[in-house]
Amino acid sequence: MRILYFFFAVFVFLFQISPGYTQPPPLEDTIACRSLAGFCKAGACPPTHVVSGTCHGGLLNCCKKDIFS
């Protein structure tokens, strides 16, 4: 019966998710938004910001501080 515990431990060890797993690299439009001092937001931008593009492949808005407010 102890051999089942051993096989279960080996099975869990072999099929665990690697702790070094990282997210995929950001998309080009996200990098462009952040390089222009913007941030990505779902929905409308805050009142003192304007939409200056998109992020995450067009799923989010790139918000940037409005210089005229």
C-alpha positions in Angstrom: 0.0 0.0 0.0 2.9 2.3 0.6 4.0 2.1 -3.0 0.7 3.9 -4.0 1.7 6.9 -1.9 5.1 6.9 -3.5 3.6 6.8 -7.0 1.1 9.5 -6.1 4.0 11.7 -4.9 6.0 11.1 -8.1 2.9 11.8 -10.2 2.2 15.1 -8.5 5.9 16.1 -8.7 6.1 15.4 -12.4 2.9 17.2 -13.4 3.0 20.3 -11.2 3.1 23.7 -12.7 6.5 25.1 -12.8 7.0 27.9 -10.1 9.0 29.9 -12.7 6.1 30.3 -15.0 5.7 33.8 -16.2 3.1 35.7 -18.1 3.5 36.1 -21.9 5.3 39.3 -22.9 3.2 42.4 -23.3 1.9 43.4 -26.7 3.4 46.2 -28.8 0.5 48.6 -28.2 0.9 48.1 -24.5 4.6 48.9 -24.6 3.9 52.0 -26.7 1.3 53.2 -24.3 3.5 52.8 -21.2 6.4 54.4 -23.0 4.3 57.5 -23.5 3.6 57.8 -19.7 0.1 56.2 -20.2 -1.6 53.3 -18.4 -4.1 50.6 -19.6 -7.7 50.7 -18.3 -10.8 48.8 -19.1 -13.7 51.2 -19.8 -13.5 54.9 -19.7 -10.5 56.8 -18.5 -10.6 58.9 -15.3 -11.9 62.5 -15.7 -8.4 64.1 -15.9 -7.2 61.7 -18.6 -7.9 61.1 -22.3 -7.8 58.0 -24.5 -4.6 58.1 -26.5 -4.8 54.6 -28.0 -5.3 50.9 -27.1 -3.6 48.2 -25.0 -3.6 44.5 -25.0 -4.4 44.1 -28.6 -7.3 46.6 -28.6 -9.1 45.2 -25.6 -8.2 48.1 -23.2 -7.9 51.9 -23.5 -4.6 53.6 -23.1 -5.2 56.6 -20.8 -2.9 59.6 -20.7 -2.9 62.7 -18.6 -4.8 65.5 -20.4 -2.5 68.5 -20.7 -5.4 70.9 -21.3 -7.2 70.3 -18.0 
